[in-house]
C-alpha cells in the first residue's frame, strides 16, 4: 500500500480515504500553481501544463512541507510529496492536448 492510500485520522476527526486523496491532490496542485511549476491552459482550465522548471518544482515541495508543518490539514508530508510527483507526471508537457485536438480537426 502506498503512502497516499492511507486513511487519515487527526484530532478525533476521521476523513474518508476519498476525501483525503482529493484534498492531498488539491493541495499538491495549489503548491505547484503557486510555485509556477505548472500553469492552467487559458482555454481549458482543467488542463495543467508542466513548465519544466525544476527550481519551481522545489519551491512547490517546500511550500507543501511548510503547509504540513503549519498544520494546514491532517496530511502526511510524504503523501503531499507523492501527490506533487503524480500531478507533475500527469501535467501536459508539450502544450494543451485539448487545444492540439482542436487544431487537428
PyMOL commands that set and color helices and strands:
alter all, ss='L'
color gray80, all
select helices_A, chain A and resi 3-5+17-34+54-69+77-90+97-104
alter helices_A, ss='H'
color red, helices_A
select strands_A, chain A and resi 8-10+13-15+38-40+48-50
alter strands_A, ss='S'
color yellow, strands_A
deselect
rebuild
show_as cartoon
